[in-house]
């Protein structure tokens, strides 16, 4: 390594040092790299006294764009311009000789000189003549330097008027070549649309499987779904059997024909009737259980034979939670439940059937109403069916209301029993319709709280359902394009439902600040988007947009988080800009020697128009968080619908309007 000091130990005039080509191969040996500048203007140039000799007191500059990062010139081309200024007698003409060295792992110059030209034996570049005190420059020819490599350069002056060489070199400067990627966008999109029909808060029900549906015939063993009473005084029993499939084709036909009308008449969950039978669906506040199955009452002798008669009912259950006070008309949280029963067959031997629905919970402070039964026309309130009363006109619905009186937050479990008897006997059978779920899942376990602020106050939700914040990619296409690309490209896929990768809400009471107290989204944003950051000049009204959002634990600014970075410089860097024909593009950042994302980063940072940056998540905290009753560490997804038609980000994704 050659120490980068102004005065260096002299190297013998005949010392032979390797001059390397830009490709890294060794060229013909030359007397180069000496502490004494080479006599590029011929040996006849005379030496003057020190006072009259030209002088280059400063290190050279390299560019374009002639900017530094951490003391290193950042160059965006493999044919950079090198320049420096020589001081000499006023009115004289001067030139500069530039010598480029390779650098070691610490960025310090080595003794290896890069051959920049074949015009002289030393491989150095010599500028044209300029007035003393004016910058002299050279342009490095193509093929001599490599992209991504750091070099060192020094220069020495020559007074062309008095033909005097400078007897020493200038200090070294270092420069790194980072050629930006081609101006090709990852995503294209138009300017922001004037109007949009996208509802950022609307939730689409999902199909789910219950982890504790109760005893089901055939699910675990032959008779697991059948629960029987003790024999009555005449030695007869009543059994209840829950089955997923209809016991007979006739039962299935009645259920298929009549259930929709029965459920539309009940209408606790408005969208439930339109969902297919045999499946269960839910959103953040509603559950539609159309896979409860069939309940068959079996009237038998004590030894289970013969069967005197049976009665079968199709069962459909719904739960509705109210997530804000204005829905209930009270200052307490509420949720309602109902069981709709559609009779599909009642044998004459039963002489009639009676059912009882028994809901339960383990809530610490809840008030539950009595179960109220009602026929669809509202005229019948007794859950009794005579022989032959089958179909939707004889459907009945049992409803129960539960009020949560607690404070703070509480999640509790639900359970349901079904009891049945026949008029021909004096026995009652009972079976479970399952619970709100295995304790490890609790898919139907409500959580109520009074933590949400503003006018939302108390309410309840199903935490199992993970809501989705939908970015309005019609109004904010630049922001949506950026979020979608980060979701597709980063290994963590933050917030992507496609990749089943939740982000988790950083809520009040997180106590995550290493210095004590709550960590906030503003603090995370400050780490990724410090005040010193400036937007790319190509972005109109540009601002710094970070992703994952600062309001989540997945933010790169979250201390101790999985994606924590030291600064936003470690994030994938992007920017948006108008292109041709009214089209915009999302591109790799091209400033300060940045050569594009490696796509192994933990976060994203982009230059996005400020109105789109602010608008894309404006209502997240104002509406989405309170309406979904998100509490600290609750997970949610982020959707960017204008781009999700693209299978991946391997090719350019073009925006599509939604709605």
Secondary structure, 3 states (H helix, E strand, C coil): CCCCCCCCCCCCCCCCECEECCCCCECCCECCCCCCCCCCCCCCCECCCHHHCCECCCCCEEECCCEEECCEEEECCCCCEEEEECECCCCCEEEEEEEEEEECCCCCEEEEEECCCCCCCCCCEECCCEECCCEEEEECCCCCCCCCCEEEEEEEEEECCCCEECCCCCCCEEEEECCCCCCCCCEEEECCCCCCCCCCCCCCCEEECCCCCCCCCCCCCCCCCEEECCCCCCCEEEEEEEECCCCCHHHHHHHHHHHHHHHHHHCCCCCHHHCCCCCEEECCCEEEEEEEEEEEEEEEECCCCCEEEEEEEEEEEEEEECCCHHHHCCCCEEEEEEEEEEEEEECHHHCCEEEEEEEEECCCCEEECCCEEEECCCCCCCCEECCCCCCHHHCEEEEEEEEECCCCEEECCEEEEEEEEECCCCCEEEEEEEECCCCCCCCCCEEEECCCCCCCCCEEEECCCCCEEECCCCCCHHHHHHHHHHHHHCCCCCCCCCCCCCEEECCCCCCCCCCCCCCCHHHHHHHHCCCCCCCCCCCCCEEEEEECCCCECCCCCCCCCCCCCCCHHHCEEEEEEECCCCEEEEEECCCCCCCCCCCCCCCEEEEEEHHHHHHHCHHHHHHHHHHCCCCCCCEEEEECCCCCCCCCCCCCEECCCCC
